[in-house]
Amino acid sequence: MPEPGARAAAHAVADGFRDLPAAPPRTPGPPDGPIGWAGYDAARAAAARRTGEAESVVCGTARIGGRDVVLVSFEFGFLGGSLGERTGDLLAAAHRTARERRVPLVSLLATGGSRMQEGMRALAQLQRLTAESARTRAAGLPQVAVARDPTTGGGWAVLGAGADVVLAVEGAQIGFAGSRVRPPGADPAAYTARAQYAAGHVDAVVAPDELPARLGRLVALLAPPHPLAPVEPPGSGTTAPAELLPRSGWEAVTRARAAGRPRADAYLDAYFDVREPVSGDRCGGTDPGMLCGFGSRAGRTVAYAAQRGTRTTPAGYRTAARLIRLAGRLGVPVLTLIDTPGAANGPEDERAGAGPAIAEVFTAVATSPVPVTGLLVGEGGSGGALALAPPGNTWAVPDSYFAVIAPEGAAAILKRTPDEVPATADQLRPRPQDLAALGVTRGTVGPVVSAMRHDGAYE
């Protein structure tokens, strides 16, 4: 069943909703719309009586998460929430108002797509609204979409998937194809919020009763302005005592690989007061080994991209690159946590574009208009780890290492025996103190979040 009407949806997540001033009326057109669809005027009038709205969307100002926003909410009961020329007028005005007031634009979607009774004049609104979205993006303002039930057609493609961050309501039908135009025998499960999340096209699936709080936190994190100074990495106020540093290269490697070593989740939990995830590469993939999102530390918003100690897949790199680029547009500083034995390198990873995906992250870091701070918290396996390490602003914790190649791989290339791997590790100089001496990192911090004992072992 479709969700409640536009105003009920707006009042459920926002305070103080007030309609935008009425847009100037259009010059009266021909009867039954631009293509003379028989009965269109009567259908509009019936929809207005049934819903109490003049169009398929209501637009206004409101407060979400304690921040001012421009809020648009779709009325599915008005001709299936379809987009026509007048809908385009209202949505374009919402974008202009958001830019004038320098506030986020939040869209509560429930739409079946373009209005067929207006023909190509309706479909052309997708081009118009894409241009408005691009202007809002260029202004550095966040666009957050909530895909309600249903969200299909061009409305999903442009207003939903085209937003910076997308939340999907649990159980919602979401997809470019509506239920009546899908291929015969198509699995309906492929057109759901959960399926879109699994494919990396939405950032989170949220239960209806959790939506107000989740959306509120997200808007509070993304709303401008944001200080541009670099963030300090976890533990940067302290220097690691010499007795906590590994004595050899092989010890550095084994400690970084230890099962009891803290991982990214522990660092993020300790660093942030609150955080909201950004998930998916928007290309059909997700990587649970790469955590991305926005968090608040002492009232300041910080974007994060954190490896969790697994081999990072192409989807993980593309998600990190997307996060870093988004943070740059919004003016939010970035923190990266580096921890991977290396990039995933199986045949499926090569087909998925491992090389291009890693290149995306290198480029996103190198061209970021906001400061990027890195912290090596575990394994630094070759280029798959280096991609997330900003030059000149990366630190390391005691139980970490960075190497051009894993010592086992180096030994294999040099045709050495397995018992020569520890000595090869020493030759690579991968210890945290070596990295500082080589100028790869700025220094060794911590311990930050650690179960390490003073003998270098773990509890």
N, C-alpha and C positions, 0 to 999 in steps of 0.2 A: 504494500500500500504506500502511496506517496506520503511524504512527511506533511506536517501542518503547514498552514499558509504562511505567506511572506512575513507578515507582521508578527505572528506568533513565533516564528523562527528567530526574527530579529530581537524580540523582547526576551527570548530565552537566553541569549548570549551577551546582550548589551544593555546598558543603562542610558536613559535619556534620549531615545531615538526621536529625531525630529526630521520630517521630510525636507528635502532640499526645495528651494523656491521653484515654483512651477516654470518649466521651460516655455519659451514663446510657442504659441500654437503654430502648427504647420498650416500652410495654405491649403484650404480644402481641396482634396483630390477627387478623382472620378468616383462614382458609386462602386462599392465593393472592391476598393483598393486599386493599386497600380496596374494589376493585370485583369481587373474585372471579374474576380472569382465570385460566382453567383452565391449569394447568401452570406458573404463575408461580413458585411456591416451588421447583419442580424446576429451573427455568431459573436462578434465583438460585444454587442450590446447585451447579449445573454450572459457572456462571461463577466461583464462588469456588474450586472445585477447579482450574479451568483457569488462573486468574491468581494465585491465592494471596492475593487481597484479599477483604475482606468487603463492599466497596462499589466504586462506579465512580470514587471519588476518594480519594487519600491526602492528609492534611494534617499539616504538621509545622513545626518551626522549623529554620532553617538559616542559613548565611552566604553571601551573594552579593556580589561586589565588595568584600569586607572588611566588609560591614555585616550586622547581624542582620536577618532577614526572617521573615515567616510565608509558607510556600510550600505551595501546593496543586497537585497534579498529577493529571490525569485518566487513568484506565485504560480505554482504548477497548475492550479485550478483555472488559470486564465490561459486558455488555448494551449495547455500542456507546457506552460512556461516558455513558449517559443519566442524567438528573437525576430522582431520586425523593425521597420524603420523607426517607429516611435520608441521602441525599446533601445535602439542604438542611440537615439537622442539622450535618453535618460542616463545610460551608462557612460556616454561621452562626457556629460555634465558631471557625473560622479568623479571621473578621472580628473577633470579640470579643477574641481573643488579640492580634491586631495592634493594636487600640486600647489594650488594657491595657499592652502593652509599648512602644507608640509606635514601631512599626517598619512598613516598607512591606509590602504584601500583593502577592505575585507569584503569578500563576496560569498554569500550563502546561496549555493547553486541548487536548482531543481528545475531542469529544463530538458525538453525533448529535441532541441536543436532549432534550426531556422524555420520560419513560418512559411509554409508552402503557399498559403493564400496570397502572399506578396511576391512570390517568385524570386527572381534573381535580385530584386531590390532588397529582399530580406537577407539573402545569402551574402550580399556585398557588405553587410554590417560586420561580418567577421574580419574583413580587411580593415574597415574603419576602426574597430575596437582593438585590433592588433597594433595599429599605429598609435592609438591612445595609450595602450599598455607600454609600448616602447618609450613614449615620452615620459610616462610616470617612472619607468625603470631608469631612464637617463637622469631623472631628477634625484635619484638615490633614495626613492621611497619604496618600502616593502609592499608587496601584493600577496595577500593570503587568501586562499580559496578553501571553502568547505564544500565538498561534494556530498550533497544530500541525495535522497532517493526520489526520482532517478536523476542522473546527470549523464546525458548522452549527446551525440551529434556534435555539431560545431561549437555548441556551448561548452562541452567538455574539452574539445581540442584547443579552443582559444582562451576561454575564461577560466577553465580549471587547470588543465595541464600547462597552460601558459603562465600560471602564477609562480611566484618565487617559492612558496611553501604551500603544500596541499594536504589538508586533513580530509579523511573520508569517514563518513558516518558508518558505523558497523551495520552491515546488512544492506547497504545501498547498492543499487544497480548502477554501474559506471562503465562507460565504454563509448567509443565513437559510434558504434552501431546500436540503434534502438532495438527493442525486443521484437518489433514487427518487420524489421528489414535485415535480419541476420541470415547467414547461409542456412539452408535447411539442415536440420540435425545438429546445429551448433550447440556445444555444451554451455548451458546458461551460467555455470560456475565460472566460466572465463570472463564474465562481464560483471564482476562483483568487486566490492571494495577490497576484499581479501586478495583476489586475484591481481588487482592493480598494484597492491602493496607488494606482493611477492615478485612482481615483475619490475619493481623499482620505479613505478610511476606516481605513487603517492608517498608522503613522508610518514604518515601514521594513520592507523584505523582506530577510531575513537567511539566509545559507546555514547549514545545520546546524552545520558545523564552526566558524563564526564566532559562533554564538549565545552561547556562554559568555562570551566577551570583551565582546561588545556589551551583553549583559544586565548583566554586571558593572559596566561603565562607567555605564550608565544608572542602576542602583540606587545606586551610589556618589554620583552627582550629585543624586538626588532624596531620599535618606534624610535625615530631620531629625537635628539642628536646623540652622537657617540664620540667620546674622547678618542683622539687619534694616537695617543702615545703608546709605545710598545708595552705589552703586558710582561710582567715578570713570570718566569716559569715556576712551577711548584718547587719550593725549597731554595729559591735563589738567594734568600737572605742568609744562608749558611753555606759554608764550604765543607766538603766531606773530609773528615779526619783521615790522616794518612793511614792509620791502622785499618780503615774500612776499605781501602783500595786494593784491588787484586795484585798479587805479587808477580804474576806471570801472565802472558797472553792466553795460555790455555786455561788458567784459573778464571780469567775474565770471561772466556767463552762458556765455561761450565756453569759459572754463577749466573750468567744471563739466561742460560737454558734451564735453570733449576725449577722444578715443579712448584715450589713454594714461593717463588718470587712474585711480588705484586705486579699486577697487570694494569692495563689502561683504566679499567672500570674503577679500581681502587684510587688511582690518581685523580680521576675526574670527580669521584664522589667527595674526595677530600678537598679538592680545589674549588668546586662550585657550590654555591648555596642552592641553586636550582638550575635545571637544564632541560631543554626540549630537543628531541632528535630531528635530524634531517636525514632521510633514508632514500636510497635508490639513485641509479645513474641516469634515469629517464631514457635508457636505451634497452631496457628489458632485463636488467640484472640488479642484484643486491649482493653485498658481501658482509656477513655478520662479523667478520674480522676487522672491519673498519667502522669505527663509531664517529659519526659526524653530527654536528648540531650547534646550538647556541646556548650559552649558560650565563649566569650572573654571578659575579664575584664582588662582594662589597658594593653592590649596586651598579657595577659596571658590566656591560654586555661584552662577551668574548665568544668568538666562533672557535670551534675545535674540530680537529680531524685527528683521530687516534687509532693507531694500529694495536691489535690485541694479541700479538705474538704468533699469529698464523701467517701463512703465505698469502699475500694480498693479491686478489684477483683483479682482472681488468675492470670489473664493475666497481670494486672498491676504490681503485685509482680515479675512475671517472666521477664517483660520488665525492671524493675528496676535492677534486678539481672544481666540481660544481659548487661545493661549499666555499672554497677559497674565493672563487670569482663572485659569488653572491655576497660574501662578506666585504669584498672590495667595493661592490656597487653601493652597499649600505653604509660604508665607512666604519665597519666593525673590525677591530684587530683580531688576529688569528693566533691560536696556540696549536701546535702539532705535537703529538706524542709518537715517537718513532720506536717501533718494536716489531720486527719481522725477520725471519731467517732469509727472506728474499721474496721476489715476486713469484707468483704461481706460474709455472712454465710447462704445463702439460699441453698436449695437442689442442685441447679445447680452449685453453687460455690463449694460445697463439692464434687460433681462429677468431677468438673474441677480441683480438687486437691488444695484446699485452704491451707491445712496444709503443703504439700510439697513445694508449691510456697512461702509461708512465710519463710519456712526453708531455701530456696535458698537465700533469701535476708539476713537473719541472717548470713549465711555462707559466702556470698560474702563480707559483711561488715567486718566480723571477720578475713577473710583471705586476705583482700585487700593488695597488695604490695604498694599501694599509700595511702597518707593520706585521710581520710574521715572526713568531718566536717558537723555537723548537726545543724539545727535551727528549734526549735519548734515554728510554726507560728500560731497555732490554737489549734484544739483538738488533744490530745494525747490519743487515745482510745486503751488501752491495748496492747497486743502483735502485733496487726496489725500496730500500730504506732511505737512501740519500735524497730521493725525490721530495720527501717531506721535511728535509733538514735545511732551513733557510741559511744561506751563507752569511757568516759573521754574527749570527744570533741564535746559535744552537748550543745547548748545554748537555751535560750527561750526569747520570746518577752513578753511584759506585758499582752497582750490579749490572753493568752494561758493557757492550763492546761494539766497535764499528770496524768493518773490514772490507777490503776491495772484493774479497771472495771468502767463502767459508773455508776454514783450514782444511777440511776434508777435501774440498774441491781443489784447493791449491796443491795439496799433496798428490792428488790423482793426476793433475796436469803435469806435475814435475816427476811423475812416475816413482813416487815415494811409497813406502810400505805404510800400513795403518799405524804401526807403532811410532812412525815419524810425524804423525799429525800434531801432537803437542808441541814439538819443536818448531814445526811449520807455523803454528799459531803464534809462538813467540816472535818469529821473524816478521810476521805481519804487523806487529806493534798495534794491537787493537784495543789496549786498555784505555780506560777513561783518561788517565794521566798522560798517556801517549797522544791521545787525540788533542788534548789541550796544547801539548808541546809542539805538535805538528801544525797547529793553527786551524784544525778542523772544527774544534769547539771552543767556546769562550772559557770553559772551566768545568769543574765537577762540583755538583751541589748535593745537598742532602745529608743523611738519608731523609726522604720525604715521607713516603708511605712504605714502611719496610718491616718485615719480620726477621730481618737479618740480625744475627748475633755478632758480637765483636770479633768472633773467630772466623767470620765470613760465611758461616753456615746459616740455615734458615730454621725457624721454629716449626 
